[in-house]
Amino acid sequence: MTGPLQMLLARTPPPPAPTLSVSAAVYGGSVPVNVSTASGTSDALPGGGFRYFDANASGGSPPYRYSWSRQNGVNKTVLIDPDSERARVQWSDMVVGEYQSTTARCEVTDANGATATSSTIVIGFNRVA
């Protein structure tokens, strides 16, 4: 095929990728979480169970890159695996009766460099006897 139609087809851009979006939640149970040790990770809770920040990306152009960030740095919880779709929580030096919470947000980047950010989510810990 030659002529104007071929030239028109050659200049037609590909359709845009669907809009990138991300949602995030606490995975594996209700919050706050009751813990009986002064330090540990939320994937080793007394009585079993899991508590993670969990992100779900859609649209855009896979593969996706995940980046979790803490929103408050004043307490004793940290995020583990902040560059995966599921970030674990670790706490330290809690005393009986103490309550800790941490908030996080996930930014996702797709293969084309488009980004989307989740809403802020919260997980809390109660230190019990």
VOBA-1610 file (N, C-alpha, C; in pm, whole numbers, padded with zeros to 5 digits, always signed):
BEGIN
Met+00085-00116+00000Met+00000+00000+00000Met+00091+00124+00000Thr+00057+00218-00086Thr+00133+00342-00093Thr+00036+00459-00100Gly+00089+00577-00085Gly+00007+00696-00102Gly-00038+00755+00031Pro-00141+00842+00027Pro-00186+00916+00145Pro-00234+00826+00259Leu-00302+00715+00228Leu-00350+00627+00334Leu-00234+00567+00412Gln-00129+00523+00343Gln-00011+00468+00411Gln+00054+00574+00499Met+00062+00696+00452Met+00122+00804+00530Met+00038+00833+00655Leu-00094+00830+00642Leu-00183+00853+00755Leu-00168+00742+00859Leu-00165+00619+00813Leu-00150+00506+00906Leu-00015+00510+00976Ala+00089+00552+00908Ala+00222+00557+00968Ala+00229+00663+01077Arg+00146+00768+01072Arg+00150+00876+01170Arg+00051+00857+01283Thr-00034+00758+01278Thr-00135+00738+01382Thr-00067+00684+01508Pro-00075+00757+01619Pro-00010+00708+01742Pro-00087+00590+01800Pro-00017+00505+01878Pro-00086+00393+01942Pro-00184+00446+02046Pro-00285+00368+02078Pro-00381+00413+02180Pro-00311+00427+02315Pro-00355+00521+02398Pro-00290+00539+02529Pro-00317+00420+02621Ala-00222+00396+02711Ala-00240+00290+02811Ala-00348+00333+02911Pro-00420+00238+02969Pro-00518+00275+03072Pro-00450+00351+03186Thr-00521+00440+03250Thr-00467+00519+03359Thr-00417+00428+03471Leu-00297+00457+03520Leu-00239+00381+03630Leu-00309+00419+03760Ser-00344+00321+03841Ser-00403+00348+03972Ser-00349+00249+04073Val-00356+00286+04201Val-00310+00198+04308Val-00402+00215+04428Ser-00436+00103+04489Ser-00509+00106+04616Ser-00426+00032+04718Ala-00443+00065+04846Ala-00363+00002+04951Ala-00450-00021+05072Ala-00416-00125+05148Ala-00493-00161+05266Ala-00404-00237+05363Val-00453-00255+05485Val-00388-00345+05579Val-00437-00485+05545Tyr-00346-00576+05524Tyr-00377-00711+05483Tyr-00364-00806+05600Gly-00459-00894+05618Gly-00444-01004+05712Gly-00510-00985+05846Gly-00603-00896+05861Gly-00675-00889+05986Gly-00707-00748+06028Ser-00778-00739+06138Ser-00821-00608+06186Ser-00708-00538+06260Val-00723-00408+06275Val-00629-00330+06354Val-00709-00260+06463Pro-00655-00234+06580Pro-00514-00255+06612Pro-00483-00402+06639Val-00356-00432+06635Val-00306-00567+06658Val-00256-00575+06802Asn-00295-00679+06874Asn-00243-00701+07009Asn-00116-00784+07001Val-00008-00734+07060Val+00119-00804+07060Val+00162-00826+07205Ser+00238-00933+07229Ser+00278-00963+07366Ser+00428-00955+07387Thr+00503-00919+07284Thr+00647-00904+07299Thr+00685-00759+07272Ala+00803-00721+07319Ala+00846-00582+07305Ala+00895-00549+07165Ser+00931-00650+07088Ser+00978-00623+06951Ser+00949-00743+06863Gly+00945-00721+06736Gly+00921-00829+06642Gly+00868-00775+06511Thr+00812-00863+06431Thr+00753-00822+06304Thr+00609-00868+06299Ser+00533-00802+06220Ser+00390-00831+06217Ser+00356-00960+06145Asp+00455-01028+06087Asp+00425-01159+06028Asp+00453-01272+06128Ala+00485-01238+06253Ala+00510-01339+06356Ala+00433-01303+06482Leu+00305-01276+06466Leu+00223-01233+06579Leu+00186-01350+06669Pro+00172-01324+06800Pro+00121-01429+06888Pro-00015-01477+06837Gly-00033-01607+06832Gly-00158-01662+06781Gly-00163-01670+06630Gly-00054-01636+06563Gly-00051-01644+06418Gly-00113-01522+06353Gly-00124-01527+06224Gly-00184-01417+06149Gly-00080-01325+06090Phe-00122-01244+05996Phe-00033-01155+05923Phe-00091-01015+05920Arg-00007-00916+05927Arg-00046-00777+05911Arg+00056-00709+05820Tyr+00013-00666+05705Tyr+00098-00600+05608Tyr+00028-00476+05556Phe+00106-00384+05504Phe+00052-00286+05412Phe+00059-00352+05275Asp-00052-00356+05204Asp-00062-00430+05079Asp-00113-00337+04970Ala-00042-00329+04856Ala-00082-00242+04746Ala-00125-00324+04626Asn-00219-00270+04551Asn-00268-00336+04430Asn-00272-00233+04318Ala-00185-00249+04220Ala-00178-00155+04107Ala-00254-00212+03988Ser-00310-00123+03906Ser-00377-00166+03784Ser-00365-00055+03681Gly-00390-00090+03556Gly-00380+00006+03447Gly-00236+00032+03411Gly-00212+00140+03340Gly-00076+00173+03301Gly-00012+00063+03218Ser+00119+00051+03229Ser+00195-00049+03155Ser+00281-00129+03250Pro+00242-00252+03285Pro+00326-00335+03371Pro+00463-00357+03305Pro+00567-00390+03381Pro+00565-00419+03525Pro+00563-00291+03608Tyr+00526-00308+03735Tyr+00513-00196+03828Tyr+00629-00197+03927Arg+00672-00077+03969Arg+00767-00060+04079Arg+00693+00000+04196Tyr+00711-00056+04315Tyr+00642-00009+04436Tyr+00741+00062+04526Ser+00695+00167+04593Ser+00779+00239+04688Ser+00691+00288+04803Trp+00707+00224+04920Trp+00632+00262+05040Trp+00708+00369+05116Ser+00635+00462+05175Ser+00699+00562+05260Ser+00620+00577+05389Arg+00692+00596+05498Arg+00630+00623+05628Arg+00583+00766+05630Gln+00470+00789+05693Gln+00418+00924+05703Gln+00451+00989+05837Asn+00482+00907+05938Asn+00520+00961+06070Asn+00642+00885+06118Gly+00743+00954+06163Gly+00866+00889+06202Gly+00896+00900+06350Val+00795+00931+06432Val+00821+00957+06573Val+00806+00835+06662Asn+00743+00730+06612Asn+00727+00612+06699Asn+00828+00504+06663Lys+00810+00386+06717Lys+00912+00282+06708Lys+00878+00173+06606Thr+00799+00204+06505Thr+00770+00106+06401Thr+00845+00144+06273Val+00884+00042+06198Val+00954+00064+06071Val+00890-00026+05965Leu+00910+00009+05841Leu+00862-00071+05729Leu+00975-00157+05676Ile+00944-00283+05651Ile+01038-00377+05592Ile+00987-00408+05451Asp+01075-00428+05357Asp+01040-00453+05216Asp+00964-00335+05155Pro+01013-00211+05168Pro+00938-00096+05116Pro+00934-00088+04964Asp+01010-00175+04895Asp+01011-00172+04749Asp+00938-00290+04687Ser+00843-00347+04762Ser+00761-00456+04709Ser+00615-00419+04726Glu+00526-00496+04665Glu+00385-00460+04676Glu+00330-00483+04816Arg+00400-00559+04898Arg+00356-00583+05036Arg+00470-00549+05132Ala+00449-00448+05217Ala+00549-00405+05314Ala+00510-00456+05452Arg+00602-00522+05520Arg+00577-00569+05657Arg+00608-00457+05756Val+00556-00472+05875Val+00578-00373+05982Val+00659-00439+06093Gln+00756-00366+06146Gln+00835-00413+06260Gln+00826-00309+06370Trp+00817-00354+06495Trp+00810-00262+06609Trp+00921-00296+06706Ser+00951-00204+06799Ser+01057-00229+06896Ser+01030-00156+07027Asp+01083-00212+07135Asp+01088-00148+07267Asp+00953-00101+07321Met+00848-00176+07296Met+00718-00138+07352Met+00705-00188+07495Val+00637-00111+07578Val+00609-00153+07715Val+00461-00192+07724Val+00427-00273+07824Val+00288-00316+07841Val+00198-00194+07854Gly+00085-00197+07784Gly-00009-00087+07785Gly+00016+00019+07680Glu+00129+00010+07612Glu+00162+00111+07511Glu+00088+00082+07381Tyr+00051+00188+07313Tyr-00010+00178+07180Tyr+00080+00251+07081Gln+00105+00189+06968Gln+00181+00251+06860Gln+00098+00245+06733Ser+00112+00344+06651Ser+00052+00335+06518Ser+00151+00390+06417Thr+00138+00346+06295Thr+00219+00400+06187Thr+00132+00411+06064Thr+00159+00511+05985Thr+00085+00531+05861Thr+00181+00520+05745Ala+00130+00477+05633Ala+00213+00459+05514Ala+00133+00492+05389Arg+00208+00516+05284Arg+00150+00545+05154Arg+00238+00475+05051Cys+00178+00427+04943Cys+00255+00358+04840Cys+00248+00435+04709Glu+00364+00457+04649Glu+00369+00515+04515Glu+00409+00404+04418Val+00335+00394+04308Val+00362+00293+04206Val+00406+00364+04079Thr+00509+00310+04015Thr+00557+00362+03887Thr+00547+00249+03786Asp+00490+00279+03669Asp+00479+00174+03567Asp+00599+00179+03472Ala+00599+00090+03373Ala+00712+00077+03281Ala+00735+00203+03198Asn+00632+00287+03183Asn+00646+00411+03106Asn+00679+00532+03193Gly+00694+00511+03325Gly+00727+00620+03415Gly+00608+00693+03473Ala+00485+00648+03441Ala+00366+00708+03502Ala+00362+00667+03650Thr+00312+00756+03737Thr+00306+00726+03879Thr+00163+00743+03931Ala+00134+00670+04036Ala+00007+00682+04109Ala+00039+00660+04256Thr-00032+00729+04344Thr-00007+00720+04488Thr-00134+00678+04560Ser-00120+00585+04652Ser-00235+00539+04730Ser-00275+00643+04833Ser-00392+00626+04889Ser-00428+00705+05006Ser-00345+00657+05124Thr-00339+00736+05229Thr-00265+00698+05349Thr-00343+00594+05428Ile-00274+00491+05475Ile-00337+00387+05555Ile-00264+00372+05687Val-00332+00313+05785Val-00282+00309+05924Val-00284+00166+05975Ile-00182+00132+06054Ile-00182+00007+06131Ile-00139+00041+06272Gly-00199-00023+06371Gly-00167+00006+06511Gly-00135-00120+06590Phe-00059-00105+06697Phe-00020-00216+06783Phe-00050-00179+06928Asn-00109-00272+07004Asn-00127-00261+07148Asn-00035-00363+07214Arg+00048-00321+07308Arg+00132-00416+07382Arg+00051-00465+07501Val+00024-00596+07505Val-00051-00658+07612Val+00041-00741+07698Ala-00004-00776+07818Ala+00080-00853+07911Ala+00109-00991+07859
//
